[in-house]
Amino acid sequence: MNKTMLLLPLALALAACTPDAPPPGAAGPMPPPADSSVPYVADSATLAGYHWHLESAADAAGARIDALFPGDDHALTLDFADGRVSVSGGCNGQGGSYAVGDGGKLEIGQLMSTRKACPAPLMAADDAIAALLAQPQEVRFEEGAPPQLRLVAADGSTTTWTGEATAEARYGGEGE
């Protein structure tokens, strides 16, 4: 009994010296492969680990898609969770189902939307992002600070999104 009582403080002291590990069952974004020359195909866990803010958008000819940038105070954002994607930053909130298939193809189901009326640039942003996301997208994840998500649509349009880690990804659960 006395030996057990002596070992307990020693075990607690050793446990206090170990580095913090993520909580059991915490699923953060998956890291990309070590070889940075190979683009990392994002999966659902990686997509869900971030709030994605639109950084740039160009059509197949390389021209900026102005409709996706309705104004300085409105930036389009994508959020992925539980098989659903939500789009915000335009006039209306939009959402639908999504799946990442073999080879990193992102397929988004028909988006549903609220029906508010807003100034023309915001309405145009809603229409433009809905039309773009209706196409199959090739998905690439680029690690960095911050990470970037590159979506290449079937028509050749390319959007680049900057990631901001969600509370779940940073802390292993919802923030308090």
RODRENSE-158466 format. One line per 2 residues: number of its first residue (from 0); their letters; for each residue y, x, z of N, C-alpha, C, O. Coordinates in Angstrom, 1 decimal, padded with zeros to 4 digits. Atoms other than C-alpha are relative to their C-alpha. Layout:
BEGIN
NUM) a) Y,X,Z,Y,X,Z,Y,X,Z,Y,X,Z  ...
END
This chain:
BEGIN
0) mn) -001.2,000.8,000.0,000.0,000.0,000.0,001.3,000.9,000.0,002.2,000.6,-000.7  -001.2,-000.9,-000.1,002.4,002.8,000.9,000.3,000.7,-001.4,001.4,000.9,-001.7
2) kt) -000.2,-000.7,001.2,001.8,004.6,-002.4,000.6,-001.0,-001.1,001.4,-000.6,-001.9  -000.5,001.0,000.9,002.5,001.4,-004.3,001.5,-000.2,000.2,002.3,-000.3,-000.7
4) ml) -001.4,000.2,-000.4,005.8,001.0,-002.4,000.8,001.2,-000.5,002.0,001.0,-000.8  -000.7,-001.2,000.5,006.8,004.6,-003.4,000.1,000.0,-001.5,001.1,000.5,-002.1
6) ll) 000.0,000.0,001.5,005.9,004.1,-007.1,000.9,-001.0,-000.6,001.5,-000.8,-001.7  -000.8,001.1,000.5,007.9,000.9,-007.5,001.4,000.6,-000.3,002.0,000.3,-001.4
8) pl) -001.4,-000.5,000.3,011.4,002.6,-007.1,-000.1,001.1,-001.1,000.9,001.1,-001.9  000.1,-001.0,001.1,010.2,005.5,-009.4,-000.1,-000.7,-001.4,000.6,-000.3,-002.3
10) al) 000.1,000.7,001.2,009.2,003.0,-012.1,001.3,-000.7,-000.4,001.7,-000.7,-001.6  -001.3,000.6,000.3,012.5,001.2,-011.8,001.0,001.0,-000.4,001.8,000.7,-001.3
12) al) -001.0,-001.0,000.4,014.5,004.4,-012.0,-000.3,000.5,-001.4,000.6,000.7,-002.2  000.3,-000.4,001.4,012.6,005.4,-015.2,000.4,-001.0,-001.0,000.8,-000.7,-002.1
14) aa) -000.4,001.1,000.9,013.2,002.0,-016.7,001.5,000.0,-000.3,001.9,-000.3,-001.4  -001.5,000.0,000.1,016.9,002.4,-016.1,000.5,001.1,-000.9,001.6,001.0,-001.5
16) ct) -000.4,-001.2,000.8,017.0,005.7,-018.0,-000.4,-000.2,-001.4,000.0,000.6,-002.3  000.4,000.1,001.4,015.4,004.4,-021.2,001.1,-000.7,-000.8,001.9,-001.5,-000.2
18) pd) -001.1,000.6,000.8,017.8,003.5,-024.1,-000.3,-001.5,-000.2,-001.4,-001.9,-000.2  000.1,001.4,000.2,018.5,-000.1,-024.7,-000.7,-000.3,-001.3,-000.5,000.4,-002.3
20) ap) 000.7,000.4,001.2,016.2,-001.7,-027.2,000.4,-001.5,-000.3,000.7,-002.2,000.7  -000.3,001.4,000.3,016.8,-005.0,-029.0,-001.0,-000.9,000.8,-002.1,-000.5,001.1
22) pp) 000.9,000.9,-000.7,015.4,-008.0,-027.1,-001.3,-000.3,-000.8,-001.2,-000.3,-002.0  001.2,000.3,000.7,011.8,-008.9,-027.9,000.2,-001.2,-000.9,000.8,-002.2,-000.5
24) ga) -000.2,001.1,000.9,011.7,-011.1,-031.0,001.3,-000.1,-000.7,001.5,-000.9,-001.6  -001.3,000.0,000.7,015.2,-010.3,-032.1,-000.2,000.5,-001.4,-000.7,001.6,-001.6
26) ag) 000.2,-000.3,001.4,015.3,-010.2,-035.9,001.4,000.2,-000.6,002.0,-000.7,-000.9  -001.2,-000.3,000.7,018.3,-008.4,-037.3,-000.2,000.2,-001.5,-001.3,000.1,-001.9
28) pm) 000.2,-000.3,001.4,019.0,-007.5,-040.9,-001.0,001.1,-000.2,-001.0,002.1,000.6  001.0,-001.0,000.2,016.3,-005.4,-042.4,000.8,001.2,-000.7,001.7,001.0,-001.5
30) pp) -000.7,-001.2,000.5,017.5,-001.8,-043.2,-000.5,000.3,-001.5,-001.7,-000.1,-001.8  000.5,-000.4,001.3,017.4,-000.6,-046.8,-000.9,001.2,000.0,-001.0,001.9,001.0
32) pa) 000.9,-001.2,000.1,015.0,002.0,-048.0,000.7,001.3,000.2,002.0,001.3,-000.1  -000.6,-001.3,-000.2,015.7,005.7,-047.2,000.6,000.5,-001.3,001.6,001.2,-001.2
34) ds) -000.5,-000.5,001.3,016.1,006.5,-050.9,001.2,-000.8,-000.5,000.9,-001.9,-001.0  -001.2,000.8,000.3,019.7,005.4,-051.6,000.1,-000.2,-001.5,001.0,-001.0,-002.0
36) sv) -000.1,000.1,001.5,019.2,005.8,-055.4,-000.7,-001.3,-000.5,-000.5,-001.7,-001.6  000.7,001.2,000.3,016.9,002.7,-055.3,000.8,-001.2,000.6,000.9,-001.2,001.8
38) py) -000.7,001.2,-000.6,018.9,-000.6,-054.9,-001.0,-000.8,000.9,-002.1,-001.0,000.5  000.8,000.8,-000.9,017.6,-002.6,-052.0,000.1,-001.4,-000.3,001.2,-002.0,-000.4
40) va) 000.0,001.4,000.3,016.6,-006.1,-052.8,000.0,-000.7,001.4,-000.8,-000.6,002.2  -000.2,000.8,-001.3,017.9,-008.4,-050.0,-001.1,-001.1,000.1,-001.4,-001.7,-000.9
42) ds) 000.9,001.1,-000.3,015.5,-010.8,-048.4,000.8,-001.1,000.9,002.0,-000.8,001.2  -000.6,001.1,-000.8,016.3,-014.0,-046.4,000.6,000.5,001.3,001.6,000.1,001.8
44) at) -000.5,-000.5,-001.3,016.6,-012.1,-043.1,001.3,000.8,-000.1,002.2,000.8,000.7  -001.2,-000.8,000.2,019.1,-009.7,-044.5,001.2,-000.9,-000.4,002.3,-000.7,000.2
46) la) -001.1,001.0,000.4,021.2,-012.5,-046.1,000.5,-000.7,001.2,001.7,-000.8,001.4  -000.4,000.8,-001.2,021.2,-014.4,-042.8,000.6,000.9,001.1,001.3,000.3,002.0
48) gy) -000.6,-000.9,-001.0,022.3,-011.3,-040.8,001.5,000.2,-000.1,002.1,000.9,000.7  -001.4,-000.3,000.3,025.8,-011.4,-042.2,000.8,-001.3,-000.4,000.2,-002.2,-001.0
50) hw) -000.9,000.9,000.6,028.8,-013.6,-043.0,000.5,000.7,-001.2,001.0,001.9,-001.0  -000.3,-000.7,001.2,029.5,-012.7,-046.6,001.4,-000.5,-000.6,001.5,-001.6,-000.9
52) hl) -001.3,000.3,000.4,033.2,-012.6,-047.7,000.2,000.6,-001.4,-000.1,001.7,-001.7  -000.1,-000.4,001.4,034.0,-012.5,-051.4,001.1,001.2,-000.2,002.2,001.0,000.3
54) es) -000.9,-001.1,000.1,035.5,-009.1,-052.3,000.5,000.1,-001.5,001.7,000.4,-001.7  -000.3,-000.1,001.5,035.4,-009.1,-056.2,-000.9,-000.9,-000.8,-002.0,-001.2,-000.4
56) aa) 000.7,000.8,001.0,034.3,-011.2,-059.1,000.4,000.2,-001.4,001.6,000.2,-001.7  -000.4,-000.3,001.4,034.1,-010.4,-062.8,-001.0,-000.8,-000.8,-002.2,-000.9,-000.5
58) da) 000.9,000.6,001.0,032.6,-012.2,-065.8,-000.7,001.1,-000.7,-000.6,002.3,-000.4  000.8,-000.9,000.7,030.2,-010.6,-068.2,000.8,001.1,-000.7,000.3,002.2,-001.0
60) ag) -000.9,-001.0,000.8,033.1,-008.9,-070.1,000.7,000.9,001.0,001.5,001.8,000.5  -000.7,-000.8,-001.0,034.4,-007.4,-066.8,001.4,-000.5,000.4,002.1,000.1,001.2
62) ar) -001.2,000.6,-000.4,037.4,-009.7,-066.5,-000.1,-000.7,001.3,-001.1,-001.4,001.6  000.0,000.6,-001.3,038.3,-010.9,-063.0,-000.1,-001.5,-000.1,000.6,-002.1,-001.0
64) id) 000.1,001.5,000.0,037.3,-014.5,-062.3,001.1,-000.5,001.0,000.8,-000.7,002.2  -001.1,000.3,-000.9,040.7,-015.6,-060.9,-000.2,-001.3,000.8,000.3,-001.4,001.9
66) al) 000.2,001.2,-000.7,039.5,-019.1,-060.0,-000.7,000.1,001.4,-000.6,-000.7,002.3  000.7,-000.3,-001.2,037.4,-017.6,-057.2,000.9,000.5,001.1,000.4,000.8,002.3
68) fp) -001.0,-000.5,-000.9,040.5,-016.3,-055.5,001.2,-001.0,000.1,002.2,-000.7,-000.5  -001.0,001.0,000.0,042.6,-019.4,-054.6,001.3,000.3,000.7,002.3,-000.4,000.6
70) gd) -001.2,-000.4,-000.7,045.1,-017.6,-052.5,-000.3,001.0,001.1,-001.4,001.1,001.6  000.2,-001.0,-001.0,045.7,-014.9,-049.9,-000.6,-000.6,001.3,-001.3,000.2,002.0
72) dh) 000.5,000.5,-001.2,044.9,-017.2,-047.0,-001.3,-000.8,-000.1,-001.8,-001.4,000.8  001.3,000.7,000.2,041.7,-018.6,-048.5,-001.0,001.0,-000.7,-000.8,001.4,-001.9
74) al) 001.0,-000.9,000.6,038.7,-016.3,-049.1,-001.4,-000.7,000.1,-001.7,-001.3,001.1  001.3,000.7,000.0,035.3,-017.7,-050.1,-001.0,000.8,000.8,-001.0,002.1,000.8
76) tl) 001.0,-000.6,-000.9,032.5,-017.0,-047.7,-001.3,-000.7,-000.2,-001.4,-001.9,-000.3  001.4,000.5,000.1,028.7,-017.4,-047.9,-000.7,000.2,001.3,-000.5,001.3,001.9
78) df) 000.8,-000.1,-001.2,026.5,-018.0,-044.9,-001.4,-000.5,-000.3,-001.6,-001.6,-000.9  001.4,000.3,000.3,022.7,-018.1,-045.1,-000.7,-000.2,001.4,-000.6,000.7,002.3
80) ad) 000.7,000.2,-001.3,020.5,-019.6,-042.3,-001.1,-001.1,-000.3,-000.8,-002.1,-000.9  001.0,001.0,000.0,017.2,-021.5,-042.1,-000.3,-000.6,-001.4,-000.4,-001.8,-001.5
82) gr) 000.3,000.5,001.3,016.7,-021.8,-045.9,001.2,-000.7,-000.6,001.0,-001.4,-001.6  -001.1,000.7,000.5,020.2,-023.1,-046.4,001.2,001.0,-000.2,001.3,001.9,000.6
84) vs) -001.2,-000.8,000.2,023.4,-021.6,-047.8,001.2,-000.9,000.2,001.2,-002.1,-000.3  -001.2,000.8,000.0,026.9,-022.8,-047.0,001.1,000.9,-000.5,001.2,002.1,-000.3
86) vs) -001.2,-000.6,000.7,030.1,-022.0,-048.9,001.2,-000.6,000.6,001.4,-001.8,000.8  -001.3,000.5,-000.5,033.5,-022.2,-047.3,001.1,000.9,-000.6,000.9,001.9,-001.2
88) gg) -001.2,-000.8,000.5,037.0,-021.0,-048.1,000.8,-000.7,-001.1,001.9,-000.4,-001.3  -000.7,000.8,001.0,037.8,-023.4,-050.9,000.6,-001.2,000.6,001.1,-001.2,001.8
90) cn) -000.5,001.3,-000.6,038.9,-027.0,-050.4,-001.1,-000.6,000.8,-000.8,-001.0,002.0  001.1,000.8,-000.6,035.5,-028.5,-049.5,-001.1,001.0,000.5,-001.3,002.0,-000.1
92) gq) 001.2,-000.7,-000.4,032.6,-027.2,-047.5,-001.1,-000.4,-001.0,-001.3,-001.6,-001.3  001.1,000.3,000.9,029.5,-026.9,-049.8,-001.2,000.6,000.6,-001.2,001.6,001.3
94) gg) 001.2,-000.6,-000.6,025.9,-026.3,-048.9,-001.2,-000.5,-000.8,-001.2,-001.6,-001.5  001.2,000.4,000.7,022.4,-026.4,-050.3,-001.1,000.9,000.4,-000.9,001.8,001.3
96) sy) 001.2,-000.8,-000.3,018.9,-024.9,-050.1,000.1,001.3,-000.8,000.7,001.3,-001.9  000.1,-001.2,000.7,018.1,-021.4,-051.2,-001.3,000.6,000.2,-002.0,000.3,001.2
98) av) 001.2,-000.8,-000.2,015.2,-019.1,-051.7,000.2,001.3,-000.8,000.8,001.4,-001.8  000.0,-001.4,000.6,014.8,-015.4,-052.5,-001.4,000.2,-000.5,-002.4,000.3,000.2
100) gd) 001.3,-000.1,000.6,011.9,-015.0,-055.0,-000.3,001.4,-000.2,000.4,002.4,000.2  000.5,-001.4,000.4,010.0,-012.0,-056.3,001.1,000.7,-000.8,001.7,000.1,-001.6
102) gg) -001.0,-000.8,000.7,012.2,-009.2,-057.5,001.4,-000.2,000.4,002.3,000.3,-000.3  -001.4,000.2,-000.5,015.2,-010.4,-055.6,000.8,-001.0,-000.7,002.0,-000.9,-000.8
104) kl) -000.8,001.1,000.6,016.1,-013.5,-057.5,000.3,-001.1,001.0,-000.5,-001.6,001.7  -000.5,001.0,-000.9,018.2,-015.9,-055.5,000.2,-001.3,-000.8,000.9,-001.3,-001.8
106) ei) -000.1,001.3,000.6,017.8,-019.5,-056.4,000.6,-001.0,001.0,000.1,-001.1,002.1  -000.7,000.9,-000.9,020.2,-022.0,-054.9,-000.1,-001.4,-000.6,000.2,-001.6,-001.8
108) gq) 000.2,001.4,000.5,019.5,-025.7,-055.1,001.4,-000.6,-000.2,002.4,000.0,000.0  -001.3,000.7,000.3,022.2,-028.2,-056.1,000.8,-000.1,001.3,000.3,-000.5,002.4
110) lm) -000.8,000.1,-001.2,025.1,-027.9,-053.7,000.6,-001.4,000.2,001.0,-002.1,-000.7  -000.7,001.3,-000.4,026.4,-030.9,-051.8,001.3,000.4,000.6,001.5,001.6,001.0
112) st) -001.3,-000.4,-000.4,030.0,-031.0,-050.9,000.7,-001.2,000.7,000.4,-002.3,000.4  -000.9,001.0,-000.5,032.6,-032.8,-048.9,000.9,-000.5,-001.1,000.8,000.2,-002.2
114) rk) -000.7,000.5,001.1,035.0,-034.8,-051.0,001.5,-000.1,000.3,002.2,-001.1,000.0  -001.4,000.0,-000.3,038.5,-033.9,-049.8,000.8,000.4,-001.3,000.3,001.1,-002.2
116) ac) -000.9,-000.4,001.1,041.4,-033.6,-052.3,001.0,001.1,000.6,001.5,001.0,001.7  -000.8,-001.1,-000.4,043.4,-030.3,-052.1,000.8,000.5,-001.2,000.7,-000.1,-002.3
118) pa) -000.7,-000.6,001.2,045.8,-028.3,-054.2,-000.9,000.6,-001.0,-002.0,000.9,-000.7  000.8,-000.3,001.1,044.5,-027.4,-057.6,-000.7,001.4,000.1,-001.9,001.4,-000.3
120) pl) 000.7,-001.3,-000.1,043.7,-023.7,-056.9,-001.3,-000.1,000.9,-002.3,000.5,000.6  001.1,000.1,-000.9,041.4,-024.7,-054.0,-001.1,-000.8,-000.7,-002.3,-000.5,-000.5
122) ma) 000.9,000.8,000.7,039.7,-027.4,-056.1,-000.7,000.8,-001.1,-001.9,000.7,-001.3  000.6,-000.8,001.0,039.2,-024.9,-058.9,-001.0,001.0,000.6,-002.0,001.3,-000.1
124) ad) 000.9,-000.9,-000.6,037.6,-022.4,-056.5,-001.3,-000.7,000.3,-002.4,-000.1,000.1  001.2,000.8,-000.3,035.1,-025.1,-055.4,-000.8,-000.1,-001.3,-002.0,000.1,-001.2
126) da) 000.7,000.2,001.2,034.2,-025.8,-059.0,-000.6,001.3,-000.5,-001.8,001.3,-001.0  000.5,-001.3,000.5,033.9,-022.1,-060.0,-001.1,000.5,000.8,-002.1,001.0,000.2
128) ia) 001.1,-000.5,-000.8,031.7,-021.1,-057.1,-001.2,-000.8,-000.1,-002.4,-000.3,-000.2  001.1,000.8,000.2,029.5,-024.1,-057.5,-000.7,000.3,-001.4,-001.9,000.3,-001.4
130) al) 000.6,-000.3,001.4,029.0,-023.4,-061.3,-000.7,001.4,000.0,-001.7,001.6,-000.6  000.6,-001.3,000.0,028.3,-019.7,-060.6,-001.3,000.0,000.8,-002.3,000.6,000.4
132) la) 001.2,000.0,-000.8,025.8,-020.3,-057.8,-001.1,-000.9,-000.5,-002.2,-000.8,000.0  001.0,000.8,000.6,024.0,-022.9,-059.9,-001.0,000.8,-000.9,-002.1,000.4,-001.2
134) qp) 000.8,-000.9,000.8,022.7,-020.0,-061.9,-000.9,000.9,000.9,-000.5,001.2,002.0  000.8,-001.0,-000.7,019.8,-017.7,-060.8,000.8,001.3,000.2,001.5,001.7,-000.7
136) qe) -000.8,-001.2,-000.4,021.3,-014.6,-059.1,-001.0,001.1,000.3,-002.0,001.0,001.0  000.7,-001.2,-000.4,019.9,-011.1,-059.0,000.7,000.5,001.2,001.9,000.7,001.2
138) vr) -000.6,-000.4,-001.3,020.5,-009.9,-055.4,-000.2,001.4,000.3,-001.4,001.9,000.2  000.1,-001.3,-000.5,021.2,-006.4,-054.3,000.9,000.2,001.2,002.0,-000.2,001.3
140) fe) -000.6,-000.3,-001.3,022.1,-005.1,-050.8,000.4,001.4,000.0,-000.5,002.3,-000.3  -000.4,-001.4,-000.1,024.1,-001.9,-050.4,000.5,000.2,001.4,001.5,-000.3,001.9
142) eg) -000.4,-000.4,-001.4,024.2,-000.4,-046.9,001.3,000.7,000.0,001.6,001.5,-000.9  -001.3,-000.7,-000.1,027.6,000.8,-045.8,000.7,-000.6,001.2,000.2,-001.4,002.0
144) ap) -000.8,000.5,-001.1,030.3,000.2,-043.3,001.3,-000.6,-000.6,002.3,000.2,-000.8  001.0,001.1,-000.2,030.6,-002.7,-044.1,-001.0,000.0,-001.2,-000.7,000.6,-002.2
146) pq) 001.0,000.2,001.0,027.5,-003.6,-046.1,000.6,-000.9,-001.1,001.5,-001.6,-000.9  -000.4,000.9,001.1,027.9,-005.2,-049.5,-001.2,-000.7,-000.7,-002.3,-000.1,-000.7
148) lr) 001.0,000.8,000.7,025.9,-007.9,-051.3,000.6,-000.1,-001.5,001.7,-000.6,-001.7  -000.4,000.1,001.4,026.1,-007.8,-055.1,-000.9,-001.1,-000.6,-002.2,-001.0,-000.6
150) lv) 000.7,001.1,000.7,025.1,-011.0,-057.0,000.3,000.1,-001.5,001.5,000.1,-001.8  -000.2,000.0,001.4,024.6,-010.8,-060.7,-000.7,-001.3,-000.6,-001.9,-001.5,-000.5
152) aa) 000.4,001.3,000.5,024.4,-014.3,-062.3,-000.7,000.2,-001.4,-000.6,001.2,-002.0  000.8,000.0,001.3,022.2,-015.2,-065.3,001.0,000.2,-001.2,000.6,000.8,-002.2
154) dg) -000.9,-000.1,001.1,025.4,-015.3,-067.5,000.7,001.4,000.0,001.6,001.7,-000.8  -000.6,-001.3,-000.1,026.3,-011.7,-066.5,001.1,000.2,001.0,001.6,001.3,001.2
156) st) -001.1,-000.1,-001.0,029.0,-012.5,-064.0,-000.5,000.7,001.3,-001.7,000.5,001.7  000.4,-000.7,-001.1,029.0,-010.3,-061.0,001.0,-000.2,001.2,002.2,-000.1,001.0
158) tt) -000.8,000.1,-001.2,030.3,-011.0,-057.5,-000.4,001.0,001.1,-001.6,001.3,001.2  000.3,-001.0,-001.1,030.5,-008.5,-054.6,000.6,-000.6,001.2,001.7,-001.1,001.3
160) wt) -000.3,000.6,-001.2,030.5,-009.8,-051.1,-000.1,001.1,001.1,-001.0,001.9,001.1  000.0,-000.9,-001.2,031.4,-007.8,-047.9,-000.6,-000.7,001.2,-000.2,-001.8,001.5
162) ge) 000.7,000.6,-001.1,029.2,-008.4,-044.9,000.6,000.3,001.3,001.1,001.4,001.6  -000.4,-000.2,-001.4,030.3,-009.0,-041.3,-001.2,-000.5,000.8,-001.6,-001.7,000.7
164) at) 001.2,000.3,-000.7,027.3,-009.0,-039.0,000.2,-001.3,000.9,001.2,-001.4,001.5  000.0,001.2,-000.8,026.5,-012.3,-037.3,-000.2,000.4,001.5,-000.7,001.5,001.7
166) ae) 000.3,-000.3,-001.4,026.3,-012.5,-033.5,-001.5,000.2,000.2,-001.9,001.1,001.0  001.5,-000.2,-000.2,022.5,-012.9,-033.8,-000.4,001.4,-000.4,-001.3,002.0,000.2
168) ar) 000.4,-001.3,000.5,022.3,-009.7,-035.8,000.5,001.1,000.9,-000.2,002.1,001.2  -000.6,-001.1,-000.9,024.6,-007.7,-033.4,-000.7,000.0,001.3,-000.9,001.1,001.9
170) yg) 000.5,000.1,-001.4,023.2,-009.0,-030.1,-001.4,-000.5,000.2,-001.8,-000.6,001.3  001.4,000.6,-000.2,019.8,-010.5,-030.8,000.0,-001.4,000.4,-001.0,-001.9,000.8
172) ge) -000.1,001.4,-000.4,021.0,-014.0,-030.1,001.5,-000.4,-000.2,002.3,000.4,-000.5  -001.4,000.5,000.1,024.1,-016.2,-030.2,000.9,000.6,001.0,000.5,000.9,002.1
174) ge) -001.0,-000.5,-000.9,027.2,-014.8,-028.7,000.4,-000.9,001.1,000.2,-002.1,001.0  -000.4,000.9,-001.1,028.5,-016.1,-025.4,001.5,000.2,000.3,002.0,-000.4,001.2
END
